[in-house]
Amino acid sequence: MAKEIFQAFDFSFQECEEPIVIVDHRYHILYANELAQNLLQIEEDVNICSWFNKESLKTWNRMVENTKSHSYIAEKMTIDTLYYKIEDMKVSSYYSDVYDWILLCFHYSEAPSKIEKHYDIEAKYQRVFDQSGNGLLLTDAEGKILEINEMAEKLLNISSKGLIGQYSTILLTLFPKDRSKIQRFYKRLIEIGSGEVTIQVPTIDGIRYVQLKSNYDRFADIHLTAISDETEKIMLIKQIEHQQTLQMIGEMAASIAHEIKNPMTSLKGFTDLMKLNATDENKRYLSVIDSEIQRIESIVNEFLSLSKPGEYEMNVFPIGELVEQTIELMQPKALIQNIQIVYEKNIYQDDFILGNKNKMKQVFINLFKNAIEVMPTGGNITIQQYVDYYDRVTLTIKDDGTGMSEQQLQNIFLPFYTTKPEGTGLGLSFVIKTIEEHGGEIFATSKEGEGTTFEIVFPLVMKSQIDRVAEVDQAINIPNIQMERNFIYPV
């Protein structure tokens, strides 16, 4: 019955320019027009007495008693709603003895200018939420996404459009490669109310490592998830681990190489002696033994190259010429496998670097050899060279091979990691170690079925620096650093 009555005069109250509220004899709100709901944040079945301070509550009780005897009365009191605190607001009331209701009109338009808005505090919190340096995600107790700030969108590489209102388990579909980690994260949230997980977010520039750390607020009945970019930290940890691994491998390699070389010398000597008196059949067997001994020696030498510290003679030379020499060396093997090597180089720019030519040649041999081996049916190896910012030279080596998965790509520079049946996993470890010793960097990108690209960056030795070195050498009467002429390799 009450609901039908409210519907009957609802239209009139909605048109009213002041907040209108109806309370029962227990002072619980039975009805509020739209203005009251929006401006005063009124909810039904709330005791209106909770709005008043001690002094205003006395005024309210007096007004209620007077209203019941005089039907209509007006008073001023302080209203303290969820979002507003308004001092000396005029409130007029009308009592209906038929229904035992009190109709209240809050004269909001006559309210004094001294209004403390609790809403401003919420607005400040909203600005903090939106402008936080970390990503923030709010979900309710059921896991539905309530809000997501701009930084969270950026870190997760997603758009909030269409996500609000959905269950946060949508992350399982957005990042399927980390599905099991995210599932464990949600399990901990359910069990203990908090959890954290680090996931990999694909971006145009590569992989971003993002940490999600969530806690349950029992008072607000929501989950707050802080999202931070951990890429720099994780890459630093990986770099430290990489350096520690190389150091450990170096020490282990030196020890293993020493233990192997002594018996290998004896085996090689006795094999050579046996060849002198061996039959033709035995010579075939001995040649196989000799071949395997040479292979073991090659592996031992790779071990030793990792164990030796980077102390060797450094000279200034044009890197392009060294690339051309290496291409010339690898060309026969490439032709046999129907592989064409294309070298694109800017001939108008100097490309002098400081380094050891022998070490760097071995780096290029390893990279070219790997490229040839992943193209058993032929293809192209494209080498591009260019100078950028006038202080560094970049080489890219791209093949048309089978490519690699993201997991393989992350591990290729680790010692002993290999995808080849007969590989040692030391070739690319030597490559990265040598390039870093020369002050350079190496990056790898790959896609399965589309090939792999290695990008190598070296600091340039500028012509002015070379001239100054020559002047100093001449002044102290010592031979100049040997400089090499540049030429173009025909492809």
C-alpha positions in Angstrom: 0.0 0.0 0.0 2.8 2.4 1.0 4.6 1.8 -2.3 1.4 2.6 -4.3 1.0 5.9 -2.3 4.6 6.9 -3.0 4.1 6.2 -6.7 1.0 8.4 -6.7 2.8 11.6 -5.6 6.3 10.6 -7.0 5.8 12.8 -10.1 5.1 15.9 -8.0 8.1 15.4 -5.7 10.5 14.7 -8.6 9.6 18.1 -10.0 10.3 19.8 -6.7 13.5 21.9 -6.7 14.4 20.9 -3.1 15.4 17.6 -1.6 12.2 15.8 -0.2 12.4 13.0 2.3 9.7 11.0 4.1 10.5 9.2 7.4 8.4 6.8 9.5 7.8 7.0 13.3 11.2 5.2 13.8 12.8 8.0 11.8 13.8 5.5 9.0 13.7 6.9 5.5 10.8 5.6 3.5 11.1 7.7 0.4 13.5 10.3 -1.1 13.1 12.2 -4.4 15.9 12.2 -7.0 17.3 15.5 -5.8 17.6 14.1 -2.2 19.2 10.9 -3.4 21.8 12.7 -5.5 22.6 15.8 -3.4 22.3 14.3 0.1 23.2 10.7 -0.9 20.1 9.3 0.9 19.5 5.6 1.1 16.2 4.0 2.1 15.8 2.4 5.5 18.6 4.6 7.0 17.9 6.2 10.4 18.0 9.9 9.7 19.2 10.7 13.2 22.6 9.5 12.2 23.0 12.7 10.2 22.9 15.1 13.2 25.5 16.1 15.7 24.6 16.2 19.4 23.2 19.7 19.3 21.3 19.2 16.0 19.8 16.0 17.3 18.1 18.0 20.2 16.7 20.4 17.6 15.5 17.4 15.5 13.7 15.8 18.4 12.1 19.1 19.4 11.0 19.7 15.8 9.5 16.2 15.5 7.4 16.7 18.7 6.3 20.2 17.6 5.5 18.8 14.1 3.1 16.2 15.5 1.2 18.8 17.4 1.3 21.7 14.9 1.5 19.7 11.6 4.1 22.1 10.0 7.3 23.6 11.5 10.8 24.7 10.3 14.1 24.6 12.1 17.8 25.1 11.3 20.3 22.3 12.0 23.7 20.9 10.9 23.4 18.1 8.4 26.2 15.6 8.2 25.6 13.2 5.3 28.1 10.7 3.8 29.5 13.4 1.5 28.3 16.7 2.9 28.4 18.6 6.1 26.1 21.7 5.9 25.8 24.0 8.9 22.5 25.8 9.7 20.5 24.2 7.0 16.8 25.1 7.1 14.6 22.0 7.3 10.8 22.3 7.3 8.5 19.3 8.2 4.9 18.2 7.8 3.3 15.5 9.8 0.6 13.1 8.5 -1.4 11.6 11.3 -3.1 9.3 8.8 0.1 7.4 7.9 2.2 8.5 10.9 4.8 9.9 8.5 6.9 13.0 8.6 7.6 14.8 5.3 10.9 16.8 5.4 12.0 19.4 2.9 15.6 20.4 3.0 16.0 23.9 1.7 19.2 23.3 -0.1 19.0 26.5 -2.1 18.9 28.6 1.1 21.8 26.8 2.7 24.7 29.1 3.8 27.9 29.2 1.9 29.8 27.3 4.7 29.5 23.8 3.3 32.2 21.3 3.9 32.0 18.7 1.2 33.2 15.3 2.2 32.8 14.6 -1.5 36.0 16.7 -2.1 37.9 14.1 -0.2 36.5 11.4 -2.5 37.5 13.5 -5.5 41.0 13.8 -4.2 41.2 10.1 -3.7 39.9 9.7 -7.3 42.6 12.0 -8.6 45.3 10.0 -6.6 43.8 6.8 -8.0 43.9 8.1 -11.6 47.3 9.8 -11.4 49.2 7.2 -9.4 52.6 6.2 -10.6 51.5 2.5 -10.2 48.7 0.8 -11.9 45.6 0.3 -9.7 42.8 -2.2 -10.1 39.7 -2.4 -7.9 37.5 -5.5 -7.8 34.6 -6.4 -5.5 34.4 -9.4 -3.3 33.1 -11.5 -6.2 36.0 -10.5 -8.4 34.2 -8.1 -10.7 36.3 -5.2 -12.0 35.1 -1.9 -10.5 37.8 0.5 -11.7 41.1 0.5 -13.4 43.4 3.5 -13.8 45.3 4.7 -16.8 48.7 3.4 -15.6 47.2 -0.1 -15.2 46.0 0.0 -18.7 49.4 1.1 -19.9 51.3 -1.6 -17.9 49.0 -4.4 -18.9 48.8 -3.2 -22.5 44.9 -3.3 -22.4 42.0 -1.0 -22.6 39.5 -0.5 -19.7 36.7 -0.3 -22.2 34.7 -3.5 -21.9 36.6 -4.7 -18.8 34.6 -2.7 -16.2 32.0 -5.1 -14.8 33.7 -8.2 -16.0 35.3 -10.8 -13.7 39.1 -10.2 -13.2 39.7 -13.8 -14.2 39.6 -12.4 -17.8 43.4 -12.0 -17.2 43.6 -15.7 -17.7 42.5 -15.2 -21.3 44.5 -12.0 -21.9 47.8 -13.7 -20.7 47.4 -17.4 -21.5 51.2 -18.1 -21.2 51.0 -17.2 -17.5 47.7 -18.9 -16.9 49.0 -21.3 -14.2 50.7 -18.5 -12.3 47.6 -16.3 -12.4 45.5 -19.3 -11.2 47.8 -19.8 -8.2 47.6 -16.0 -7.6 43.7 -16.2 -7.4 43.9 -19.3 -5.2 46.0 -17.4 -2.7 43.6 -14.4 -2.8 40.7 -16.7 -1.9 42.6 -18.6 0.8 44.4 -15.7 2.6 43.1 -12.5 1.1 46.4 -11.4 -0.5 48.7 -12.5 -3.2 51.2 -11.4 -5.8 52.3 -12.6 -9.2 54.7 -11.4 -11.9 53.5 -11.9 -15.5 55.0 -11.2 -18.9 53.2 -8.6 -21.0 54.0 -8.6 -24.8 54.7 -5.1 -26.2 56.0 -3.7 -29.4 59.4 -3.3 -27.9 59.5 -6.9 -26.5 58.5 -8.3 -23.1 57.5 -6.2 -20.1 57.6 -7.8 -16.6 54.6 -6.7 -14.5 53.9 -7.5 -10.9 50.3 -7.7 -9.5 50.1 -7.4 -5.8 46.6 -7.6 -4.3 45.1 -7.2 -0.8 41.5 -7.6 0.4 40.0 -4.7 2.4 37.4 -6.3 4.7 35.9 -2.9 5.7 35.3 -1.7 2.1 34.7 -5.3 0.9 37.0 -4.8 -2.1 40.3 -6.1 -3.5 42.9 -3.4 -4.3 45.5 -4.6 -6.8 48.7 -2.6 -7.2 50.4 -3.1 -10.6 54.1 -2.1 -11.0 56.7 -2.4 -13.8 59.4 -4.8 -12.7 61.2 -5.0 -16.0 64.3 -3.0 -15.1 64.7 -4.9 -11.8 64.3 -8.4 -13.4 66.6 -7.5 -16.2 69.2 -6.3 -13.7 68.8 -9.6 -11.8 69.2 -11.6 -15.0 72.3 -9.6 -15.9 73.9 -10.3 -12.5 73.0 -13.9 -12.7 74.4 -14.0 -16.3 77.7 -12.5 -15.1 77.8 -14.9 -12.2 77.1 -17.8 -14.5 79.9 -16.8 -16.9 82.3 -16.5 -14.0 81.4 -19.9 -12.7 81.5 -21.4 -16.2 84.9 -19.8 -16.7 86.3 -21.4 -13.5 84.8 -24.7 -14.3 85.9 -24.6 -17.9 89.5 -24.0 -17.0 89.5 -26.9 -14.6 87.8 -29.3 -17.0 90.0 -28.3 -19.9 93.1 -28.9 -17.8 91.9 -32.4 -16.8 90.9 -33.3 -20.4 94.0 -32.0 -22.2 96.5 -34.2 -20.4 94.9 -37.6 -21.3 94.0 -36.2 -24.8 97.7 -35.5 -25.5 98.5 -39.1 -24.6 95.7 -40.5 -26.7 96.7 -38.4 -29.7 100.3 -39.5 -29.4 99.5 -43.2 -29.1 97.1 -42.9 -32.1 99.8 -41.5 -34.3 102.1 -44.3 -33.3 99.5 -47.0 -34.0 99.0 -45.5 -37.5 102.6 -46.4 -38.5 102.0 -50.2 -38.2 98.2 -50.4 -38.7 96.5 -52.3 -41.4 94.2 -50.5 -43.8 91.1 -51.6 -41.9 92.6 -50.5 -38.6 93.6 -47.2 -40.2 90.0 -46.5 -40.9 89.1 -47.1 -37.3 92.1 -44.9 -36.2 91.0 -42.1 -38.5 87.5 -42.1 -36.8 89.3 -42.0 -33.4 91.5 -39.2 -34.6 88.4 -37.3 -35.9 86.7 -37.6 -32.5 89.8 -36.5 -30.7 89.9 -33.4 -32.9 86.2 -32.7 -32.0 87.0 -33.1 -28.3 89.9 -30.7 -28.7 87.6 -28.2 -30.4 85.1 -28.3 -27.5 88.0 -28.0 -25.0 89.2 -24.9 -26.9 85.6 -23.4 -26.6 85.8 -24.1 -22.9 89.1 -22.3 -22.7 87.8 -19.3 -24.6 85.2 -18.9 -21.9 87.6 -19.3 -19.1 90.3 -16.8 -20.3 89.9 -13.3 -19.0 89.4 -10.6 -21.7 93.0 -9.4 -21.7 94.2 -9.3 -25.3 95.7 -6.8 -27.7 93.2 -4.1 -28.8 93.5 -2.2 -32.1 91.4 0.3 -34.1 90.0 -1.3 -37.2 87.0 -0.9 -39.6 84.4 -3.4 -38.6 82.9 -3.6 -42.1 86.2 -5.0 -43.5 86.2 -7.7 -40.9 82.6 -8.6 -41.8 83.6 -8.9 -45.4 86.6 -11.1 -44.6 84.3 -13.4 -42.5 81.7 -13.6 -45.3 84.5 -14.6 -47.7 85.5 -17.3 -45.3 81.9 -18.6 -44.9 80.9 -18.2 -48.5 81.8 -21.8 -49.7 79.7 -23.4 -47.0 76.8 -21.1 -47.8 76.9 -21.9 -51.5 76.9 -25.6 -50.8 73.6 -25.2 -48.9 72.1 -22.8 -51.6 72.4 -19.8 -49.2 73.0 -16.3 -50.5 74.8 -13.8 -48.2 73.7 -10.1 -48.8 75.8 -7.4 -47.2 74.2 -3.9 -47.2 76.7 -1.2 -46.0 76.8 2.6 -46.0 80.1 3.3 -47.8 80.2 7.0 -46.9 80.5 6.5 -43.1 83.6 5.5 -41.1 83.1 2.4 -39.0 86.2 2.1 -36.8 85.9 0.3 -33.5 88.5 -0.6 -30.8 88.8 -4.4 -30.4 90.6 -7.6 -31.1 90.2 -8.7 -34.7 90.7 -12.4 -34.1 88.1 -12.5 -31.3 85.6 -10.5 -33.3 86.1 -12.6 -36.3 85.2 -15.7 -34.2 82.1 -13.8 -33.1 80.9 -13.3 -36.7 81.9 -16.9 -37.7 79.7 -18.3 -34.8 76.7 -16.1 -35.9 77.1 -16.8 -39.6 77.5 -20.6 -38.9 74.3 -20.6 -36.8 72.4 -18.8 -39.5 73.6 -21.3 -42.1 72.7 -24.3 -40.0 69.1 -23.2 -39.5 68.5 -23.0 -43.3 69.2 -26.6 -44.5 67.1 -26.0 -47.7 68.6 -22.6 -48.5 67.6 -19.0 -48.1 69.2 -15.6 -47.5 71.4 -14.2 -44.8 71.0 -10.4 -44.8 73.6 -8.2 -43.1 73.0 -4.5 -42.7 75.4 -2.0 -41.3 74.6 1.6 -40.4 76.0 4.4 -38.1 73.5 6.1 -35.8 74.0 9.2 -33.6 77.5 9.4 -35.0 78.9 7.5 -32.0 77.9 3.9 -32.5 77.7 1.4 -35.4 75.0 -1.2 -35.6 75.1 -4.6 -37.4 72.0 -6.7 -38.0 72.3 -10.3 -39.1 69.0 -11.8 -40.3 68.3 -15.3 -41.5 65.3 -17.0 -43.1 65.5 -20.0 -40.9 63.1 -21.8 -38.6 63.1 -19.1 -35.9 62.7 -19.6 -32.2 60.0 -19.6 -29.6 60.0 -17.0 -26.8 61.3 -19.5 -24.3 64.2 -20.5 -26.6 64.9 -16.8 -27.2 65.3 -16.1 -23.5 67.8 -18.8 -23.0 70.0 -18.7 -26.2 72.9 -16.8 -24.5 73.0 -19.2 -21.5 76.0 -21.5 -21.4 75.3 -25.1 -22.4 71.8 -24.2 -23.7 71.4 -25.5 -27.3 68.7 -26.8 -29.6 71.2 -28.7 -31.9 71.6 -32.4 -31.4 75.4 -32.1 -31.4 75.7 -28.5 -30.1 77.7 -27.6 -27.0 75.7 -24.5 -26.1 78.9 -22.5 -25.8 79.0 -20.6 -29.1 76.6 -17.8 -28.2 77.9 -17.6 -24.7 81.3 -16.8 -26.3 79.6 -14.3 -28.6 77.9 -12.3 -25.8 80.9 -12.4 -23.6 83.2 -11.1 -26.3 80.8 -8.4 -27.4 80.4 -7.1 -23.8 84.2 -7.1 -23.4 84.4 -4.8 -26.4 81.8 -2.4 -24.8 79.1 -3.5 -27.2 75.6 -5.0 -26.8 73.7 -7.8 -28.6 70.0 -8.2 -29.0 68.0 -11.1 -30.6 64.5 -11.2 -32.0 62.9 -14.2 -33.5 59.6 -15.6 -34.6 58.9 -19.3 -35.3 58.8 -20.0 -39.0 60.1 -16.5 -39.9 63.7 -16.5 -39.0 66.0 -14.8 -36.4 67.7 -11.4 -36.3 70.7 -10.5 -34.2 71.5 -6.8 -33.7 75.0 -5.9 -32.5 75.9 -2.4 -31.4 79.5 -1.1 -30.9 80.8 2.3 -29.8 82.6 4.0 -32.7 86.1 5.4 -32.5 85.7 8.8 -34.1 88.2 10.1 -36.7 89.1 13.0 -34.4 90.1 10.4 -31.7 92.2 8.4 -34.2 94.0 11.6 -35.3 94.7 12.6 -31.6 96.1 9.1 -31.0 98.3 9.4 -34.1 99.6 12.8 -32.9 100.5 11.4 -29.4 102.2 8.4 -30.9 104.3 10.7 -33.2 105.2 13.0 -30.4 106.5 10.2 -28.2 108.1 8.5 -31.2 106.3 5.2 -31.1 104.6 3.3 -34.0 101.1 4.4 -34.9 98.1 2.1 -34.2 97.7 0.0 -37.4 94.7 1.3 -39.4 93.2 -0.8 -42.2 91.8 0.3 -45.6 88.1 -0.1 -46.2 86.6 -1.9 -49.3 83.2 -3.2 -50.4 82.6 -7.0 -50.5 80.8 -7.8 -53.8 77.6 -9.8 -53.3 
